Amino acid sequence: MHKIFISISLILTGMFAFWINGSERSEPNNEITICHTGPSEMIAFLDDPAFVAFHPSPVPFDFEGLGEMVSFPASDGKDASGYLIKAKEDSDQWLFVYQEWWGLNDNIKEESDRFYNDLGGKVNVLALDMYDGNVTSNPQEAGNFMRSTNEERLEAIVMAGKQYAGSDAKIANVGWCFGGAWSLKSALLLGDQNIGSIIYYGMPVREVERLKTLNSDVLGLFATEQNISKEVIEEFASAMDQAGKDLEYKIFDAVHGFANPSNPRHDEEATKEAYLMALSYLQDKFN
């Protein structure tokens, strides 16, 4: 895993400072110091043809959702937005949903609807728009959207969602790929309002001191792949153990992105098993 990063860094050293937004910086000797920062690490994968190949254009489908788009102020002065499905009755239980690199598309909205229905309509579901309205089905454009994200803006969107949910909200998180990484990052940002995090094949934070601040356990639903590899996942498990946090995870014999029904490489059986694990986890949190 680290050898991959080093190879990429030797080729792209001069460009890294722009891509990583300060999370991984060049040293005077032109070596790259890799920090286990989770989401920002995934930027390095965008020039890996094998990683891009795991993201064929999603298959379009007809969608009529249960929710509506809403907007709310963020601390940086620019409104944030998201796809909201309100609980049938007033509730302080919330599920934050995080998109793949495509943006807040119909697939993520459909997944939001599914969780809402299967949680009995008792939980407010908010899929945060991490790209501020940008959506695509083109892998190259999706990579450009992901590359151009600003960490401070992304954190401002999460915190705006927290403020929108309210100070009494108890919030669980779920996301896929780019959003899988942000499910855990969101859990860390939400502090004691966080009650859980589900990572679908996203790059996890592996810094023990940061994980010590986590207010919940984590469920990891990973794929068999080179980038977010078995070694990375085991490193994450070790870091969670050192931090005194519980982690349940499974590495499915399926490709990255296997749980996206609109993905031509969708694995129906793995998706069903992973979803049942995710739903059971959330039902326990919202019991």
Secondary structure, 3 states (H helix, E strand, C coil): CHHHHHHHHHHHHHHHHHHHCCCCCECCCCCECCCCCHHHHHHHHHHCHHHHHCCCCCCCCCCCCCCEEEEECCCCCCCEEEEEECCCCCCCEEEEEECCCCCCCHHHHHHHHHHHHHCCCCCEEEEECCCCCCCCCCHHHHHHHHHCCCHHHHHHHHHHHHHHHCCCCEEEEEEECHHHHHHHHHHHHCHHHEEEEEEECCCCCCCHHHHCCCCCCEEEEEECCCCCCHHHHHHHHHHHHHCCCCEEEEEECCCCCCCCCCCCCCCHHHHHHHHHHHHHHHHHHCC
